């Protein structure tokens, strides 16, 4: 019974939390991601997955805050519109906003990994570094790269499962229509959030 409850909270938490409660938790999640992302130099340029930056690069906190804001706005608008199109029941904007924000929670694990200095590899300028130098850095750190990659993939799968659950519960939709509309929504969100972040980067650089 306890194991089932734990699994429910990890993968289908929106059976228990929604509305303003989910929104408050989601805001806390986004704030933590922006802070840990800044401190650990982990970039959340899209909604699908983060990237751990080179040890020699630095970025202002405002950029990491914009990452989370653009992700929240993109997912809220896109999935709310999508839900209104395909769902036969009423859809509340606050439910979409709150649950989608909470679905970013697994990425906190990757952001915390960024606080470890050894995960930040330095390969120099990619435009001038030769392939042998890059491959040597990869070879010397292959175990760590593999472990980080596995953790990142698992976290992305977990977050994606939460996003689908957030959409499914908030829009009261499942099956083929739910799966197809969710996939389309994710693609649009990824493009939209990256476009917003691209504009922000150009603005502050």
Secondary structure as the mmCIF struct_conf table of DSSP 4:
data_model
#
loop_
_struct_conf.conf_type_id
_struct_conf.id
_struct_conf.beg_label_comp_id
_struct_conf.beg_label_asym_id
_struct_conf.beg_label_seq_id
_struct_conf.end_label_comp_id
_struct_conf.end_label_asym_id
_struct_conf.end_label_seq_id
HELX_RH_AL_P HELX_RH_AL_P1 UNK A 2 UNK A 11
HELX_RH_3T_P HELX_RH_3T_P1 UNK A 13 UNK A 15
TURN_TY1_P TURN_TY1_P1 UNK A 16 UNK A 16
HELX_RH_AL_P HELX_RH_AL_P2 UNK A 19 UNK A 40
TURN_TY1_P TURN_TY1_P2 UNK A 41 UNK A 41
STRN STRN1 UNK A 42 UNK A 43
BEND BEND1 UNK A 46 UNK A 48
STRN STRN2 UNK A 51 UNK A 52
HELX_LH_PP_P HELX_LH_PP_P1 UNK A 53 UNK A 54
TURN_TY1_P TURN_TY1_P3 UNK A 55 UNK A 56
HELX_RH_AL_P HELX_RH_AL_P3 UNK A 61 UNK A 86
BEND BEND2 UNK A 88 UNK A 89
HELX_RH_AL_P HELX_RH_AL_P4 UNK A 93 UNK A 102
TURN_TY1_P TURN_TY1_P4 UNK A 103 UNK A 106
HELX_RH_AL_P HELX_RH_AL_P5 UNK A 107 UNK A 113
TURN_TY1_P TURN_TY1_P5 UNK A 114 UNK A 115
BEND BEND3 UNK A 116 UNK A 116
HELX_RH_3T_P HELX_RH_3T_P2 UNK A 117 UNK A 119
TURN_TY1_P TURN_TY1_P6 UNK A 126 UNK A 128
BEND BEND4 UNK A 129 UNK A 129
HELX_RH_AL_P HELX_RH_AL_P6 UNK A 131 UNK A 140
TURN_TY1_P TURN_TY1_P7 UNK A 141 UNK A 141
HELX_RH_AL_P HELX_RH_AL_P7 UNK A 142 UNK A 171
TURN_TY1_P TURN_TY1_P8 UNK A 172 UNK A 172
HELX_RH_AL_P HELX_RH_AL_P8 UNK A 175 UNK A 204
#
